[in-house]
Amino acid sequence: MLQPKRTKHRKEFRGNLRGLALRGSEVSNGEIGLQATQMGWLHQGQIESARKAIVRETKRKGKLWLK
């Protein structure tokens, strides 16, 4: 059966979500951090809306790092 060697957009492998996160669980910049309580994937729009809500709540007086 004929099939193209390369397509325009390949589907990426997402891996699996097993176990607890060992890296990135400590606050490295600043004093306060936001931690997820469940496993799952976050889309770019969800991260951006959370960033906007945090900036709005702090009234742009603090610094915000996304890791």
C-alpha positions as CSV (number, residue, x, y, z in Angstrom):
1,M,0.0,0.0,0.0
2,L,1.3,3.4,-0.9
3,Q,1.8,5.9,1.9
4,P,3.7,9.2,2.0
5,K,7.1,9.2,3.8
6,R,6.4,12.5,5.5
7,T,3.2,14.3,6.3
8,K,2.6,18.0,7.0
9,H,1.6,17.6,10.7
10,R,2.6,14.4,12.5
11,K,0.7,13.3,15.6
12,E,3.0,13.6,18.6
13,F,3.4,10.8,21.1
14,R,2.1,12.1,24.5
15,G,3.6,9.5,26.7
16,N,1.9,8.4,29.9
17,L,1.2,10.0,33.3
18,R,2.4,7.6,35.9
19,G,3.6,8.3,39.4
20,L,4.4,11.6,41.2
21,A,6.4,14.5,39.9
22,L,9.9,14.5,41.5
23,R,11.3,17.4,39.6
24,G,9.9,20.9,39.6
25,S,7.9,20.5,42.8
26,E,9.8,23.0,44.8
27,V,9.5,26.8,44.5
28,S,12.8,28.0,42.9
29,N,11.9,31.6,42.2
30,G,9.9,33.8,44.7
31,E,8.1,32.8,47.9
32,I,4.7,31.5,46.8
33,G,3.9,28.8,44.3
34,L,0.9,27.3,42.7
35,Q,0.8,23.5,42.7
36,A,-1.5,21.1,40.8
37,T,-3.5,18.6,42.9
38,Q,-4.2,16.1,40.1
39,M,-2.3,14.7,37.1
40,G,-3.3,15.9,33.6
41,W,-2.3,17.9,30.6
42,L,-2.6,21.6,30.4
43,H,-3.1,23.5,27.1
44,Q,-1.5,26.8,26.3
45,G,-4.8,28.6,26.7
46,Q,-5.3,27.3,30.2
47,I,-1.8,28.4,31.3
48,E,-2.4,31.8,29.8
49,S,-5.8,32.3,31.5
50,A,-4.2,31.3,34.8
51,R,-1.4,33.8,34.3
52,K,-3.8,36.6,33.5
53,A,-5.9,35.8,36.6
54,I,-2.8,35.8,38.8
55,V,-1.6,39.1,37.4
56,R,-5.1,40.6,37.8
57,E,-5.3,39.5,41.4
58,T,-1.8,40.8,42.4
59,K,-2.6,44.1,40.6
60,R,0.7,43.9,38.8
61,K,2.7,44.5,42.0
62,G,4.5,41.2,42.0
63,K,6.7,39.2,39.7
64,L,5.4,36.1,38.0
65,W,7.6,33.2,36.7
66,L,6.2,30.3,34.7
67,K,8.2,27.1,34.8
